[in-house]
């Protein structure tokens, strides 16, 4: 079990393991851990093992952890494992995350009509950030990212009850969205796309 910090469902370099998490075989497929179902706890290396299983199909799940959401398999889904005689599987992994992901783009709103029209270019190198305290400026502890060559951004954020997604206009005027901000309630594991900013 690993900490899927970037919510891409794969364990990347630098992403740690998660110990002390309960994994169980959901024998009746009801989506919860019952008293008679086998369970294991991940060790310091993030690994778990169910030994002595007979050939058959098993649904393996994770007990939800406070402040985390599951990314692999998606949204509290089970890993379905089919075993034959003497077969072993060591790739039944789970990813959990404490982060949320917001993505979108930034463009040059030449005619100030609040939407990107044909011929209006994207803007790279623009800072997008999560204004957690709502003061309208980028503080040292707030998550931020920059738009790439295609004008796109992906911003990883520790969830909060309400976060304001903003851009640093750097001498420009924010034309979109109205008010220049996306107020978003975010939860762990949430992915929100299509948050577009216009600058002039």
C-alpha positions in Angstrom: 0.0 0.0 0.0 1.4 3.4 -1.0 0.7 7.1 -0.6 -0.5 8.2 -4.1 0.4 11.8 -3.6 -0.3 12.8 -7.2 -3.4 10.7 -7.7 -2.1 8.9 -10.8 -2.8 5.4 -9.4 0.9 4.4 -9.7 3.6 4.5 -7.1 6.2 7.0 -8.3 9.6 7.9 -7.0 9.4 9.6 -3.7 5.9 8.2 -2.8 6.1 6.3 0.4 4.4 3.3 1.7 1.5 3.2 4.3 1.8 1.0 7.3 -0.8 0.1 9.9 -3.7 -0.1 7.3 -6.2 -2.9 7.5 -6.7 -5.1 4.4 -9.3 -7.8 4.2 -10.9 -10.5 2.0 -14.5 -9.5 1.4 -15.9 -13.0 1.2 -19.5 -11.9 0.9 -18.7 -8.8 -1.3 -20.7 -6.4 0.9 -18.1 -3.8 0.9 -17.4 -3.8 4.6 -15.2 -5.8 7.0 -17.3 -8.5 8.9 -16.2 -10.3 12.0 -15.5 -13.6 10.2 -13.5 -12.3 7.3 -9.8 -12.6 7.1 -7.8 -9.4 7.6 -4.2 -8.3 7.7 -2.4 -5.1 8.6 0.3 -3.5 6.4 3.7 -3.6 7.9 6.5 -1.0 8.1 7.3 -1.7 4.4 3.6 -1.2 3.4 3.2 -4.9 2.6 0.5 -7.4 3.6 0.2 -11.1 3.0 -2.7 -13.6 3.0 -1.3 -17.1 3.2 -2.8 -20.5 2.8 -5.5 -19.5 0.3 -7.3 -22.2 -1.7 -7.8 -21.8 -5.5 -10.6 -19.4 -6.2 -11.6 -15.8 -6.7 -11.1 -13.3 -3.9 -12.1 -9.7 -3.4 -9.5 -7.8 -1.4 -10.4 -4.4 0.1 -9.0 -1.7 2.4 -10.8 -0.4 5.5 -11.2 3.3 4.8 -8.8 5.5 6.7 -9.8 9.0 8.0 -8.4 11.8 5.9 -7.5 9.5 3.0 -9.3 8.3 -0.2 -8.5 5.4 -2.3 -7.1 5.9 -5.8 -6.1 2.3 -6.7 -8.4 0.6 -7.5 -10.8 3.5 -7.9 -13.0 4.7 -5.1 -13.0 1.9 -2.5 -13.2 -0.7 -5.2 -11.9 -4.2 -4.6 -8.9 -5.9 -6.1 -10.3 -9.1 -7.7 -7.7 -11.9 -7.5 -8.1 -15.2 -9.2 -5.8 -18.0 -7.9 -5.0 -21.4 -9.3 -3.3 -24.3 -7.5 0.0 -23.1 -6.0 -0.3 -19.7 -7.5 0.9 -16.6 -5.8 0.3 -12.9 -6.5 2.5 -10.1 -5.3 1.0 -7.2 -7.4 -2.3 -6.6 -5.5 -1.5 -3.1 -4.6 -3.6 -0.3 -3.1 -3.0 3.5 -3.4 -4.4 6.0 -0.9 -4.1 9.8 -1.0 -4.6 12.8 1.3 -4.5 15.2 -1.7 -7.0 16.7 -4.1 -6.2 17.6 -7.7 -7.4 20.7 -9.6 -6.5 21.3 -13.3 -7.3 23.7 -16.1 -5.7 26.3 -18.3 -4.9 30.0 -18.7 -5.4 32.0 -21.9 -5.0 35.6 -23.1 -8.5 37.1 -23.3 -7.8 39.6 -26.0 -11.4 40.8 -26.3 -12.2 40.5 -22.6 -15.3 38.5 -23.2 -14.5 36.0 -20.5 -14.0 33.0 -22.8 -11.3 31.7 -25.1 -12.1 32.4 -28.7 -10.4 31.2 -31.9 -7.0 32.8 -32.2 -6.6 33.6 -28.5 -3.4 32.2 -27.2 -2.6 30.2 -24.1 -0.3 31.6 -21.4 2.6 29.7 -20.0 4.5 30.5 -16.9 1.5 31.8 -15.0 1.3 30.9 -11.3 -1.9 29.2 -10.1 -2.4 28.7 -6.4 -4.7 27.6 -3.7 -5.7 30.5 -1.5 -6.5 28.6 1.6 -6.9 31.5 4.0 -8.9 33.6 1.4 -6.8 36.7 1.7 -6.4 37.1 -2.1 -2.6 36.7 -2.2 -0.1 33.9 -2.5 1.4 33.1 0.9 4.5 31.1 1.5 2.7 27.9 2.7 0.1 27.8 0.0 0.2 25.2 -2.8 1.1 26.6 -6.2 2.1 25.5 -9.7 2.8 27.2 -13.1 1.2 26.7 -16.4 3.2 24.7 -19.0 3.9 25.5 -22.6 0.3 24.5 -23.5 -1.1 26.9 -20.9 -2.2 24.0 -18.7 -1.8 23.4 -15.0 -2.3 20.7 -12.4 -2.4 21.7 -8.8 -2.1 19.3 -5.9 -3.8 20.5 -2.8 -4.2 19.3 0.8 -8.0 19.3 1.1 -9.8 21.9 3.1 -13.5 22.7 3.7 -13.2 25.6 1.2 -10.3 26.6 -1.0 -10.1 29.5 -3.5 -8.2 28.7 -6.7 -6.5 31.9 -8.1 -3.8 33.1 -10.5 -1.1 35.6 -9.9 -1.9 38.1 -12.6 1.6 39.7 -12.7 0.5 43.0 -14.1 -2.5 41.7 -16.0 -6.2 41.7 -15.3 -8.1 38.5 -14.6 -11.1 38.4 -16.9 -12.3 34.8 -16.2 -13.9 33.5 -14.2 -16.0 36.4 -12.9 -14.4 37.6 -9.7 -11.2 35.9 -10.7 -11.6 33.0 -8.3 -12.9 29.4 -8.2 -14.2 28.7 -4.6 -14.1 24.9 -4.2 -14.8 22.6 -1.3 -12.3 19.8 -1.7 -12.0 16.3 -0.2 -9.2 13.8 -0.3 -9.0 12.0 -3.6 -11.2 14.5 -5.4 -10.2 15.4 -9.0 -11.7 18.6 -10.5 -10.8 19.6 -14.1 -11.6 22.4 -16.5 -10.9 25.4 -14.3 -10.0 28.0 -16.9 -8.6 31.5 -16.3 -8.5 34.4 -18.7 -6.0 37.2 -18.4 -5.7 40.5 -20.4 
